[in-house]
Amino acid sequence: MTKRSSFFIFFSALAALLFTIACNAPAAEKPAPAPAANSDVALAPAEYADLSKKALEHLTKFEFDAWGTMLADTVQYNFPNGDEQTRTKLTGKQAVLDWWKNWQQTSGIQSMTTDRLNQYSLEVSKSQLPGGLTGVFSYAYFSNKMVFNGTPVSVRMNFIAHFNKDKKIDRYFTYYDRQPIIEAMGGKNLLKEVPATK
């Protein structure tokens, strides 16, 4: 027998063995189906992103009375200091508007301009948040270019506005680094003057 015919016999036997093993192997398991979409969260109508953007425009132009028409009487404004239990909160439309008007007069702020705004709104039917808050949340992530007494400061900010059934904002959750703002105000921290609320 030649080397060539030995190789052919060996290769044929190996192919037959592999074919037999493959034919007798159990069927491969089907991949698991993709998980269903989360039915607890859905995109909210674009109208809410528009309302949130308009509210942010009023705020950054210091149009506080116009901004106030978009707020619920029971609005709660949550500042970015601390966690859910320790952060500074303003409760009630009048308290929120009074704080912002005072901040404009005492902080040295000259202007605020938003840039690179990314926005979307979600409707949440089952909340994972403390207190079980559901409904429409509008998320805005943007750069806030501020000028304090001639000093420019730019801070990336995340504002989340929650809307009640009347399409009024009844919660603001804000997240940003306050330190550059405090430094631009000469070390003044106006949140220390806000009475603690739970």
N, C-alpha and C positions, 0 to 999 in steps of 0.2 A: 504494500500500500504506500502511495506517495504522500509526501507532506501535504500536497494540495488536497488530496481526497480526504486525509485525516482532518484537516482544517474544516473542510466542507461538512463532514459528518458531525464534528464537534459543534459547529455553528448551527446546523439544522437541529441537533438534539437540544441545544440551549434555547433556540427559538421556540421549539415545541413545548419545552418545559415552562418557559415564561408565558406562553399562550394559555397553557393549561391552568397555571396559577391565576392568571388574570381572569379567565372565564369562571373560575370557581370562587373568586374573591367576593366577599359580601358587597352589596351595592353601597356606594358612597352615600353618606348622610347628606340630605339636602341642607343647604345653609339656612340658618334661622331667619325667619322673615324680619324685615326692618321694623323697628319699633313704631307704633302708631304715633301720629303727631300728638303733642301735648294738648289735651282738650281743656286744660286749665288756663291756657294763655293763647290769645289770638291777636293779630294786628287790629288795632282800633282804626276807625275812620280817620282819614287825613285831616279832617276838620279840627281834631284835637291838637295835632302838631301845629296847625296854623294858629290856633288860639294860644298855645304855649309860646310860639314865636312872637306873636303880637304882644303878649304880656311881658316877655323879656325885652322887647324893643321899648315899651313904655318905661320899664324899670331902668334901663341903661340911658335913657334920655331924661331921667329924673321927672317923668310925667306921672307922679305918684297918684294923683287923683284919678287919672284915666286908668292906671294900673288897678286902683282900688275897685273900679267898676267890674273887674274881672275876678275879684276875690270873693269868696263866701264870707259871710259875717263871722263865721266860726273858724276861719283859716288858722292853720298852725304853720309857722315858719321855723324850720329846723336849721340851725347854723352847723358848720362842719366841725366844730370843736367837740371832742369827746365821742362817746358811743351813744347808743339809744337811750341809756339811762342818765348819762351825765351831760349831754350836749345842751347848749343854750337854745331855748325855744321861746318864740313869741306866740301868744295865743290871742286871737280876735283881730278883726280887720283894723280897728282903730289903733291897737298896740303896734301892729306891723307897720302901718303907714306912719305913725308918730316916730318909730325908731328910724325908718329910712329917711324921713325928712330931717330929723336931728343929725343923722349921720352925714347927710349932704352938707349941712350947715357947719358941722364941727370937725369933719375929717380932713378938710383941705382938698377934697375931690373936685376936679375941674371938668373931667369928662370920662365917659366909659364908652367903648366901642367894641361890639362883638365881631369876631372873625372866625372863619373855619367852623361854622356851625354844622354839627351832625345831629339829626333829630329823627326820632321815631316814636310811635305811641302804641302801647299794648293794652288790651283789655284782659284783666285778670279775674277769673271767676272763683278761683280757690287760692287764697293767699298763703305764702310761707312766712309772712312778716308777723312780728308781734302785734297782737290786736286784731289780726285777721282782716286787714284792709283790702277790699276788692274794688273793682271798677277800672277806670281808665287812668293809666299812668303815662305821662308824656316825658320822654327822656331827651335832654338837650346837653350836648357836649361841645364846648366852644372855648375860644380864647377871648379873654376880657382884657382889652388894652385900656388901662386907666392912667390918668395923669393926676398926681397929688402935688399941689404947690409947685408945679413945673417939673416934677419928677415922674417919668414914665415907668409904668409897671405892667407887665403882661403875665397873666396867670391863666392856665387851663382850668376850666370849671365844668362841673357836672351838676345840672339842676334837674330835679325830677319833680314835676307838677302832677298832683292827683286831682282829678275832677269829680265833683259830685254829680248827682242826677240832673241838676239844673245847668250843667256845663260851666260851673264856677270852680275856681281853684280853691280847694279846701286844705291842701297840704303842699308844702315845699320841703323837699329834702335836698340839701346842698352839700357838695363835696369839692373841696379845693384846699390848697395850701395857703393859709392866712398869713404866714410869716412875711412874705414880700410886701403885703399890704400894710401890716403893722409897722414894718421898717420905713415904708414910704410916708407913713403918718407920724414919723419921729418917735416910734416906740409906743404910741398910744393904742391901747386895746379897749375899744368901746364895748366889747362884750362883757367885760368885767363889771360894767355899770348896769347890766340887765339883771333884774331880780330872777332868782332860780325858779324854774317851774318844772313840773313833772309831767 
